[in-house]
Structure formats: C-alpha cells, structure tokens
Amino acid sequence: MSILPTAHARPADHPYPQLERWLRRAVVSGLALVLLLPLARGHSQWLGWAPLWLVGMPLSAWWALHRFRLPALADLRGPAGHGPQHRRWRRPQARRRAARTGRAMAVALSRTA
C-alpha cells in the first residue's frame, strides 16, 4: 500500500498537497535560517555551501514538483492583457553597394579629393 495517492485519484496538473506543503515549509524555514543566522550563510566541509541546501535545493524540488512549469504567457502580459510592445523602425532594409573595380575606385577617389 502506497502512502501517496495513485495517479488516478488526482488530476495530473495538481501536485501532491502534502508534499507541496512540506516543501513550502522547507523553503520558508531555510530562508529564515539563512537570513537570521550567520552560520547558515557559511560553508561546511561536509555539506558545502549552506544556502544551497537550505534554500536552493528545496526550491528546485518544489519547482520539479510542479513539473518545471513556467508562468503562463497570460500572467506575464500584465493587467491590460497586451504583450510587450516592440518598437522598431519601419524603414526598408539597407542594401549593400556593389563592389567597385580598380578603375571605378580610382575615379571615385579622384572625385572626393
């Protein structure tokens, strides 16, 4: 018998609520430790950089629980519902001039001098 509910018991879009609650608490606790205790901002010989394990790893596990989803495009558009405005010049594209031969180059240089 499994502790976690089966995949048929819940929609695929929603993560396990108990696991999400635990990860949320781990992230908040790790942030509190890192902000309040100087020792939690340090480095350990056995564990490495403490903020990575106290904040970074629980955050990445929480993100993985949500299947690495990013915010929807509708959330990024803002309150007006319009996407980012692209300001571009509406001019024709520049064209390259044809390469001048030796005689044409000499004539062009003599005109400028």
TORMI-411433 format. One record per atom (N, C-alpha, C): x, y, z. Coordinates in steps of 0.05 Angstrom, whole numbers, padded with zeros to 5 digits, always signed. Example, Ala and Ser with C-alpha at 12.3 -4.5 7.8 and 13.67 -1.06 7.14 Angstrom:
BEGIN
+00264-00114+00156/+00246-00090+00156/+00264-00066+00156/+00257-00045+00142/+00273-00021+00143/+00258+00001+00157/
***
This chain:
BEGIN
+00017-00024+00000/+00000+00000+00000/+00018+00025+00000/+00011+00044-00017/+00027+00068-00020/+00017+00090-00002/+00035+00107+00007/+00027+00130+00024/+00016+00152+00006/+00027+00155-00017/+00018+00176-00036/-00006+00165-00052/-00025+00183-00058/-00048+00173-00074/-00039+00165-00102/-00055+00148-00115/-00048+00139-00142/-00053+00161-00162/-00042+00158-00186/-00045+00178-00206/-00074+00181-00215/-00090+00160-00211/-00118+00162-00220/-00135+00177-00200/-00125+00181-00176/-00141+00194-00155/-00140+00224-00156/-00121+00235-00171/-00118+00264-00173/-00113+00273-00201/-00120+00298-00208/-00113+00307-00235/-00083+00310-00239/-00074+00308-00264/-00046+00308-00270/-00033+00336-00266/-00050+00357-00266/-00039+00384-00264/-00033+00392-00235/-00044+00378-00215/-00041+00386-00188/-00021+00367-00173/-00001+00379-00160/+00018+00362-00146/+00005+00351-00120/+00020+00333-00107/+00011+00322-00081/+00010+00345-00061/-00013+00350-00048/-00015+00372-00030/+00003+00370-00005/+00006+00345+00006/+00023+00342+00029/+00052+00348+00023/+00061+00338+00000/+00089+00343-00008/+00094+00372-00014/+00074+00385-00027/+00077+00414-00033/+00078+00430-00007/+00061+00423+00013/+00061+00437+00038/+00088+00433+00052/+00099+00409+00052/+00124+00404+00065/+00147+00420+00051/+00147+00420+00025/+00168+00435+00010/+00165+00465+00015/+00141+00475+00016/+00137+00504+00021/+00148+00511+00049/+00143+00494+00068/+00153+00498+00095/+00184+00497+00096/+00195+00478+00081/+00224+00476+00080/+00237+00501+00067/+00225+00512+00047/+00236+00536+00034/+00234+00559+00053/+00211+00563+00066/+00208+00585+00085/+00227+00582+00108/+00230+00558+00119/+00248+00553+00141/+00277+00558+00133/+00285+00549+00110/+00312+00554+00100/+00318+00583+00096/+00298+00598+00085/+00302+00627+00081/+00305+00640+00108/+00289+00633+00128/+00291+00645+00154/+00318+00639+00167/+00328+00614+00164/+00354+00608+00175/+00376+00624+00162/+00375+00625+00136/+00396+00640+00121/+00396+00669+00128/+00372+00681+00131/+00371+00709+00136/+00378+00716+00165/+00371+00698+00184/+00374+00705+00212/+00400+00694+00225/+00410+00672+00215/+00434+00660+00227/+00459+00663+00209/+00479+00676+00218/+00503+00679+00201/+00516+00652+00195/+00514+00633+00213/+00526+00606+00209/+00513+00592+00185/+00487+00598+00180/+00473+00585+00158/+00481+00597+00131/+00496+00618+00131/+00505+00631+00105/+00533+00621+00098/+00544+00604+00114/+00572+00595+00111/+00575+00571+00094/+00599+00559+00097/+00607+00536+00081/+00616+00514+00101/+00608+00489+00095/+00615+00467+00112/+00633+00448+00096/+00651+00435+00109/+00670+00417+00096/+00654+00393+00085/+00634+00384+00099/+00619+00360+00091/+00596+00367+00072/+00582+00388+00077/+00558+00395+00061/+00563+00414+00039/+00582+00432+00042/+00586+00452+00022/+00573+00478+00030/+00564+00493+00010/+00552+00519+00015/+00524+00516+00027/+00520+00525+00051/+00495+00520+00066/+00470+00532+00052/+00470+00557+00041/+00446+00567+00029/+00436+00550+00005/+00454+00536-00008/+00446+00518-00030/+00428+00496-00019/+00435+00485+00004/+00420+00463+00015/+00396+00472+00030/+00397+00496+00042/+00374+00506+00058/+00353+00519+00041/+00361+00531+00019/+00341+00546+00002/+00340+00535-00026/+00363+00533-00039/+00364+00525-00067/+00353+00498-00073/+00360+00478-00058/+00350+00451-00064/+00321+00448-00058/+00310+00458-00036/+00281+00457-00032/+00266+00472-00054/+00277+00495-00063/+00264+00510-00085/+00263+00494-00111/+00286+00481-00117/+00286+00465-00142/+00268+00441-00140/+00266+00429-00116/+00248+00406-00112/+00219+00415-00115/+00213+00439-00105/+00186+00450-00107/+00179+00455-00136/+00198+00466-00151/+00194+00471-00179/+00191+00445-00195/+00206+00424-00188/+00204+00399-00201/+00177+00386-00194/+00167+00391-00171/+00140+00380-00163/+00119+00391-00182/+00123+00415-00190/+00104+00428-00209/+00112+00423-00238/+00129+00403-00243/+00137+00394-00269/+00151+00416-00285/+00167+00432-00272/+00183+00452-00285/+00167+00472-00302/+00142+00477-00294/+00126+00495-00309/+00134+00524-00304/+00133+00540-00324/+00138+00569-00321/+00111+00583-00320/+00110+00608-00311/+00085+00622-00311/+00073+00624-00339/+00047+00623-00340/+00033+00625-00366/+00038+00651-00379/+00036+00652-00405/+00041+00677-00420/+00020+00698-00412/-00004+00690-00405/-00024+00709-00397/-00016+00723-00371/-00002+00709-00354/+00008+00721-00329/+00029+00741-00333/+00045+00738-00354/+00067+00756-00360/+00058+00782-00374/+00035+00781-00386/+00026+00804-00402/+00018+00828-00386/+00010+00824-00361/+00003+00847-00344/-00027+00851-00343/-00035+00872-00330/-00064+00877-00326/-00079+00884-00351/-00066+00897-00370/-00081+00906-00394/-00085+00883-00414/-00070+00861-00411/-00074+00838-00429/-00059+00842-00455/-00042+00861-00457/-00026+00865-00481/+00002+00855-00477/+00013+00844-00498/+00040+00834-00496/+00060+00857-00497/+00085+00851-00495/+00105+00873-00496/+00105+00886-00523/+00107+00912-00522/+00107+00928-00547/+00135+00929-00559/+00137+00920-00583/+00162+00921-00597/+00164+00947-00614/+00183+00963-00607/+00186+00988-00622/+00209+00984-00642/+00201+00984-00667/+00221+00980-00689/+00216+01002-00710/+00238+01009-00722/+00235+01028-00744/+00224+01014-00768/+00205+01026-00781/+00193+01014-00804/+00205+01026-00830/+00231+01023-00832/+00245+01032-00856/+00253+01007-00872/+00258+01011-00898/+00267+00988-00913/+00296+00980-00905/+00302+00955-00909/+00328+00945-00901/+00350+00957-00918/+00372+00963-00906/+00395+00974-00921/+00406+00954-00941/+00414+00964-00964/+00425+00946-00985/+00455+00952-00987/+00470+00932-00994/+00499+00936-00998/+00503+00947-01026/+00523+00964-01028/+00531+00974-01054/+00548+00954-01068/+00547+00954-01094/+00564+00935-01109/+00593+00942-01105/+00610+00922-01105/+00638+00927-01102/+00649+00941-01127/+00666+00960-01123/+00677+00975-01145/+00703+00962-01155/+00706+00963-01181/+00731+00952-01192/+00753+00972-01188/+00777+00965-01197/+00800+00983-01193/+00797+01010-01207/+00788+01010-01232/+00785+01036-01247/+00762+01052-01234/+00740+01040-01228/+00717+01054-01216/+00725+01065-01189/+00742+01051-01174/+00751+01060-01148/+00769+01084-01151/+00786+01084-01171/+00804+01107-01176/+00788+01132-01183/+00768+01128-01200/+00751+01151-01207/+00736+01162-01183/+00726+01144-01166/+00711+01153-01142/+00729+01168-01123/+00754+01158-01120/+00773+01171-01102/+00781+01198-01113/+00784+01200-01139/+00792+01226-01151/+00770+01247-01148/+00745+01238-01147/+00723+01257-01143/+00722+01268-01115/+00729+01252-01095/+00729+01261-01068/+00752+01279-01061/+00774+01277-01075/+00798+01293-01069/+00798+01320-01081/
***
